[in-house]
Amino acid sequence: MKWNSLKALIASTVVIPGMVFAGPDLGAAEQQATNWPAIIMFLIFVGATLFITKWAAKQTTSTKDFYTAGGGISGFQNGLAIAGDYMSAASFLGISAMVFLSGFDGLLYSLGFMVGWPIVLFLIAERLRNLGKYNLSDVVSFRLAEKPVRTLAAISSLVVVAFYLIAQMVGAGQLIKLLFGLNYNIAVVIVGLLMMAYVMFGGMLATTWVQIIKAVMLLSGATFMAFMVMKGVGFSFTNMFEQAIHVFSKVHDVSLTDAAKIMGPGNLASNPIDAISLGLALMFGTAGLPHILMRFFTVKDAKEARKSVVVATGFIGYFYLLTFIIGFGAILYVSNNPQFLDVAKMAVTGKLELVGGNNMAAIHLSDAVGGDLFMGFISAVAFATILAVVAGLTLSGASAISHDLYANVFKKGETTPESELRMSKIATLGLAIFAMVLGILFEKQNVAFMVGLAFSVAACANFPVLVLSMYWKGLTTRGAVIGGVVGLVTAVTLIVLSKAVWVDTFGISDKPVNPFNGPAIFAMPLSFICCWLFSVTDNSAQAQAERKAFDAQFVRSQTGLGISGASDH
């Protein structure tokens, strides 16, 4: 089987959410001979999910069914689906690669992702479910002026969705191209059509089950890899760490004392500002991701929303523990195995280099512990992961267009459920075509940094407005809109001017305008300050009315009183 190009592809598109990496032109991936183990598993997955979509289509008859699966998903099912939406192939490969290269430092990233969930649990989930109908725009516009606030929330949501979508479409298109030996453009169209089918016909119900299946597949694959690693060291963490230090010492030609440093924190972030900025993006980005927040409306009440977060946190925590074991397993079984090493590249760099790049540590480990068949399974899981994330993103994008912009901004709420559902399906079709076009245009471009950009934008634009609208009586429409716009524009501008984009991607100059990679430490506080400043200086009659309306909002956010089904706003 010709795996090298596949490994190189995944290596080039992998990114740890919240981090921003960019690189030069990738070039088109080479078409490969058919890979039957991966294709059979891929077809089984697609067949099963299309059957689910057919079933879900019969249940999806209203806007509430389309956006939120009729509120009929249980807390446990929703928690597993949230985990499926959040546990990307990128973090699976990225964190294990970080552990493989840096040891303990990789665990810090796992913890960074985990820290975001208590914030969602204690600050966001319950109030979001009690206040909203379909998405975060419902919450931020609850007592503020509909038109400007919904427009802002929809635009920032679409920006986040677009950056995520491009990276996923390119990765999925290249993956299909390599597995089937198809032309790249045809591969992208296939991915777009599958995504469109899940969302347009099955809505949230089909998307939820695609995410659940994907989560089970990813957790199963990672569990098997971790089990095989632990079996090889006698199920002893002490043995694993000791052996890893010895192997690390030989491979990197350093003393045992220096090798033992992989068991402590190192120098992943080049300076404190980037480290703090990264931490802020990891912590607060989750609470501003539209496709994650949208999942809380699929359960019947706030109690189930809280249960969703607890279940999701458990599965995600378990998953990141597995990636830590997998990273150390790669040190043991991959770093000293000649078949996985890129000898030519090592001769040039003088460093440890894996075939396809160091992000391929987990892929090589799957080969080492399970052979070619297991690698086929992991490839199918990688594709399932991308498809599940794309479906969730498309649904949140369709919601922003049809529910926010069409129904509430342009039609001012004077629409029928049928016309809004029709617009949702048109928006889904439009987003799918948009994603296909962008996927084809960006074929040769490393767009991995866009995932990091999406996380940062969510933390800087969505989170401040969302949390202040729920917790601060003084927030006004003027403050929310100016604060949100400032956060959005500042975050995007700072990333464009950073080394990752300005130098590595655009190649405009050798020196970046902005020396820091992470925008969150600057843009997020600025957004909060603008929300506060332009709210406290707003003494208009409208602002006074908005402040008075906070008490009614507060009671509903705490109790759920006043919810009268899908029609209530």
Secondary structure in CASP SS format (residue, H / E / C, confidence):
PFRMAT SS
TARGET T0000
AUTHOR 0000-0000-0000
METHOD secondary structure of the structure
MODEL  1
M C 1.00
K C 1.00
W C 1.00
N H 1.00
S H 1.00
L H 1.00
K H 1.00
A H 1.00
L H 1.00
I H 1.00
A H 1.00
S H 1.00
T H 1.00
V C 1.00
V C 1.00
I C 1.00
P C 1.00
G C 1.00
M C 1.00
V C 1.00
F C 1.00
A C 1.00
G C 1.00
P C 1.00
D C 1.00
L C 1.00
G C 1.00
A C 1.00
A C 1.00
E C 1.00
Q C 1.00
Q C 1.00
A C 1.00
T C 1.00
N C 1.00
W H 1.00
P H 1.00
A H 1.00
I H 1.00
I H 1.00
M H 1.00
F H 1.00
L H 1.00
I H 1.00
F H 1.00
V H 1.00
G H 1.00
A H 1.00
T H 1.00
L H 1.00
F H 1.00
I H 1.00
T H 1.00
K H 1.00
W H 1.00
A H 1.00
A H 1.00
K H 1.00
Q H 1.00
T C 1.00
T C 1.00
S C 1.00
T H 1.00
K H 1.00
D H 1.00
F H 1.00
Y H 1.00
T H 1.00
A H 1.00
G H 1.00
G H 1.00
G C 1.00
I C 1.00
S C 1.00
G H 1.00
F H 1.00
Q H 1.00
N H 1.00
G H 1.00
L H 1.00
A H 1.00
I H 1.00
A H 1.00
G H 1.00
D H 1.00
Y H 1.00
M C 1.00
S C 1.00
A H 1.00
A H 1.00
S H 1.00
F H 1.00
L H 1.00
G H 1.00
I H 1.00
S H 1.00
A H 1.00
M H 1.00
V H 1.00
F H 1.00
L H 1.00
S H 1.00
G C 1.00
F C 1.00
D H 1.00
G H 1.00
L H 1.00
L H 1.00
Y H 1.00
S H 1.00
L H 1.00
G H 1.00
F H 1.00
M H 1.00
V H 1.00
G H 1.00
W H 1.00
P H 1.00
I H 1.00
V H 1.00
L H 1.00
F H 1.00
L H 1.00
I H 1.00
A H 1.00
E H 1.00
R H 1.00
L H 1.00
R H 1.00
N H 1.00
L H 1.00
G C 1.00
K C 1.00
Y C 1.00
N C 1.00
L H 1.00
S H 1.00
D H 1.00
V H 1.00
V H 1.00
S C 1.00
F C 1.00
R C 1.00
L C 1.00
A C 1.00
E H 1.00
K H 1.00
P H 1.00
V H 1.00
R H 1.00
T H 1.00
L H 1.00
A H 1.00
A H 1.00
I H 1.00
S H 1.00
S H 1.00
L H 1.00
V H 1.00
V H 1.00
V H 1.00
A H 1.00
F H 1.00
Y H 1.00
L H 1.00
I H 1.00
A H 1.00
Q H 1.00
M H 1.00
V H 1.00
G H 1.00
A H 1.00
G H 1.00
Q H 1.00
L H 1.00
I H 1.00
K H 1.00
L H 1.00
L H 1.00
F H 1.00
G C 1.00
L C 1.00
N C 1.00
Y H 1.00
N H 1.00
I H 1.00
A H 1.00
V H 1.00
V H 1.00
I H 1.00
V H 1.00
G H 1.00
L H 1.00
L H 1.00
M H 1.00
M H 1.00
A H 1.00
Y H 1.00
V H 1.00
M H 1.00
F H 1.00
G H 1.00
G H 1.00
M H 1.00
L H 1.00
A H 1.00
T H 1.00
T H 1.00
W H 1.00
V H 1.00
Q H 1.00
I H 1.00
I H 1.00
K H 1.00
A H 1.00
V H 1.00
M H 1.00
L H 1.00
L H 1.00
S H 1.00
G H 1.00
A H 1.00
T H 1.00
F H 1.00
M H 1.00
A H 1.00
F H 1.00
M H 1.00
V H 1.00
M H 1.00
K H 1.00
G H 1.00
V C 1.00
G C 1.00
F C 1.00
S C 1.00
F H 1.00
T H 1.00
N H 1.00
M H 1.00
F H 1.00
E H 1.00
Q H 1.00
A H 1.00
I H 1.00
H H 1.00
V H 1.00
F H 1.00
S H 1.00
K H 1.00
V H 1.00
H H 1.00
D C 1.00
V C 1.00
S C 1.00
L H 1.00
T H 1.00
D H 1.00
A H 1.00
A H 1.00
K H 1.00
I H 1.00
M H 1.00
G C 1.00
P C 1.00
G C 1.00
N C 1.00
L C 1.00
A C 1.00
S C 1.00
N C 1.00
P H 1.00
I H 1.00
D H 1.00
A H 1.00
I H 1.00
S H 1.00
L H 1.00
G H 1.00
L H 1.00
A H 1.00
L H 1.00
M H 1.00
F H 1.00
G H 1.00
T H 1.00
A H 1.00
G H 1.00
L C 1.00
P H 1.00
H H 1.00
I H 1.00
L H 1.00
M H 1.00
R H 1.00
F H 1.00
F H 1.00
T H 1.00
V C 1.00
K C 1.00
D C 1.00
A H 1.00
K H 1.00
E H 1.00
A H 1.00
R H 1.00
K H 1.00
S H 1.00
V H 1.00
V H 1.00
V H 1.00
A H 1.00
T H 1.00
G H 1.00
F H 1.00
I H 1.00
G H 1.00
Y H 1.00
F H 1.00
Y H 1.00
L H 1.00
L H 1.00
T H 1.00
F H 1.00
I H 1.00
I H 1.00
G H 1.00
F H 1.00
G H 1.00
A H 1.00
I H 1.00
L H 1.00
Y H 1.00
V C 1.00
S C 1.00
N C 1.00
N C 1.00
P H 1.00
Q H 1.00
F H 1.00
L E 1.00
D C 1.00
V H 1.00
A H 1.00
K H 1.00
M H 1.00
A H 1.00
V H 1.00
T H 1.00
G C 1.00
K C 1.00
L C 1.00
E C 1.00
L E 1.00
V C 1.00
G C 1.00
G C 1.00
N H 1.00
N H 1.00
M H 1.00
A H 1.00
A H 1.00
I H 1.00
H H 1.00
L H 1.00
S H 1.00
D H 1.00
A H 1.00
V H 1.00
G H 1.00
G H 1.00
D H 1.00
L H 1.00
F H 1.00
M H 1.00
G H 1.00
F H 1.00
I H 1.00
S H 1.00
A H 1.00
V H 1.00
A H 1.00
F H 1.00
A H 1.00
T H 1.00
I H 1.00
L H 1.00
A H 1.00
V H 1.00
V H 1.00
A H 1.00
G H 1.00
L H 1.00
T H 1.00
L H 1.00
S H 1.00
G H 1.00
A H 1.00
S H 1.00
A H 1.00
I H 1.00
S H 1.00
H H 1.00
D H 1.00
L H 1.00
Y H 1.00
A H 1.00
N H 1.00
V H 1.00
F H 1.00
K C 1.00
K C 1.00
G C 1.00
E C 1.00
T C 1.00
T C 1.00
P H 1.00
E H 1.00
S H 1.00
E H 1.00
L H 1.00
R H 1.00
M H 1.00
S H 1.00
K H 1.00
I H 1.00
A H 1.00
T H 1.00
L H 1.00
G H 1.00
L H 1.00
A H 1.00
I H 1.00
F H 1.00
A H 1.00
M H 1.00
V H 1.00
L H 1.00
G H 1.00
I H 1.00
L H 1.00
F C 1.00
E C 1.00
K C 1.00
Q C 1.00
N C 1.00
V C 1.00
A C 1.00
F H 1.00
M H 1.00
V H 1.00
G H 1.00
L H 1.00
A H 1.00
F H 1.00
S H 1.00
V H 1.00
A H 1.00
A H 1.00
C H 1.00
A H 1.00
N H 1.00
F H 1.00
P H 1.00
V H 1.00
L H 1.00
V H 1.00
L H 1.00
S H 1.00
M H 1.00
Y H 1.00
W C 1.00
K C 1.00
G C 1.00
L C 1.00
T C 1.00
T H 1.00
R H 1.00
G H 1.00
A H 1.00
V H 1.00
I H 1.00
G H 1.00
G H 1.00
V H 1.00
V H 1.00
G H 1.00
L H 1.00
V H 1.00
T H 1.00
A H 1.00
V H 1.00
T H 1.00
L H 1.00
I H 1.00
V H 1.00
L C 1.00
S E 1.00
K H 1.00
A H 1.00
V H 1.00
W H 1.00
V H 1.00
D C 1.00
T C 1.00
F C 1.00
G C 1.00
I C 1.00
S C 1.00
D C 1.00
K C 1.00
P C 1.00
V C 1.00
N E 1.00
P C 1.00
F C 1.00
N C 1.00
G C 1.00
P C 1.00
A H 1.00
I H 1.00
F H 1.00
A H 1.00
M H 1.00
P H 1.00
L H 1.00
S H 1.00
F H 1.00
I H 1.00
C H 1.00
C H 1.00
W H 1.00
L H 1.00
F H 1.00
S H 1.00
V H 1.00
T C 1.00
D C 1.00
N C 1.00
S C 1.00
A H 1.00
Q H 1.00
A H 1.00
Q H 1.00
A H 1.00
E H 1.00
R H 1.00
K H 1.00
A C 1.00
F H 1.00
D H 1.00
A H 1.00
Q H 1.00
F H 1.00
V H 1.00
R H 1.00
S H 1.00
Q H 1.00
T H 1.00
G C 1.00
L C 1.00
G C 1.00
I C 1.00
S C 1.00
G C 1.00
A C 1.00
S C 1.00
D C 1.00
H C 1.00
END
